[in-house]
Amino acid sequence: MPRKPSLLLAGCTAALVFSGCATSGGGVVAPPPEAAPQLRMALASDPGNADLSWRLASALRSGGRATEASEVVDEALSETPDHAPSLHLQGVLLEESGDLAGAVGIYERFMALDEAESLRDEVRKRLTWLRRQLVEVGVQDALASEAALSDADPTPGTLAIFPFVYRGADPTQSSLGRALTHMLATDMAATGRLTVLERLQVQLLADEISLTDRDRVDPATAVRGGRMLQAQHLVQGQVGGDTQRLSLAAAVLETAAGGADPTPVEVEEALERFFEAEGQLALGLFDAIGIELTAAEREQVGRRRTESLQSLIAFGLGLEAQDAGQYSAAREAYEQAVDLDPGFQDAIDALQEARDLEEAEEDDLDEFAALGGELLRPSPWELWLDRRGTYMPIEEIIPDVGGRDPFEEVGGGEPISPQRGTVIIFIPRPGGGS
């Protein structure tokens, strides 16, 4: 008399199906929430299997059980610290919990792995987006903590360069103020003598406290902003001139109470010598702060970044748009800057960043989380099921599965009728087919 196919076989088949199916790229799809119990049992029988841990954590996360998912991933990484899919998923879970700095740290670890190559571009975009968010959060935290920060001592050796205001005669050149701020921050950081605060951080704070407007630069407000940033030194200034001449004026301020009076630095040059003027201004600011540079350090300051003033103006427009969160407009401006001077490396780098921000803004975190499955190798069953392109319900493989007792079947005590004893068996051929 034929035996009923065992319900234990049905359970194993379900676990295999739930474990994920192969993707066209060779990875696996994250399992659904209902797979979690089977995956937990499978992991209990094979502890330390990081691939199984990823499957279980993915199923838990998709079912809204993020805390349990984090525990599973943390345990997997304690056993296998460089398991790329688990690092990727841990970054997602940290993002969702609000720990953006933690997520950045995990994604940076992920990027250092050779196994990360296939997802490197996607994770780079995510990192770019999160770093921008962290700057914005930091500015809001500084504003909320202004009272405490105002009484704290500044961090020695730190410099905040506030946005330069354009007061020239040609409004089409107004973005030179933003471009100049970028170049000064880059040049004054290059020597390593000062810790120059990130330009975006300073810009966003200046916007929040209305530091500048078209008619004036308020030193008192700048000092207030500098204290919130915990900067020891501040630079603020303006760009003037006309279609032929360039006028740069800046001042160094100290944030500590009773600090020295502002030290002015001024440079006049022909407009086409913008980079030489910027270099002279940077050297003058070092002198005003009291830092004597070596000859080698002075050579690092004021290097020419582009041969095209119009490319620099377009670059400044890109900075303005990106600072405002207008990533599409920023990308277009940077593209123009690169078209005008294909060798302008600052514009090339900024263009990549703007593209990353533009795409990351539209990203779906669930879709990003699912990408981790591309790093896993599917089991033979997953590959076979994917080739067949269908999933056969258990009821079609095992007749009358709902009304049967697995314990009696295993013990051989349940009578079997011929009508209920059919099992369908698929044997995959080596190399494909069925």
Helices and strands as residue ranges (DSSP letters): H 7-18, G 33-35, H 36-45, H 50-62, H 66-79, H 84-97, H 100-111, G 114-119, H 120-144, H 146-151, E 155-161, E 165-166, G 171-173, H 176-190, E 195-196, H 199-208, H 219-229, E 231-241, E 245-254, E 263-270, G 271-273, H 274-289, H 295-300, H 309-323, H 327-340, H 345-361, H 365-370, G 371-375, H 380-388, H 394-397, G 401-403, H 406-411, G 418-420
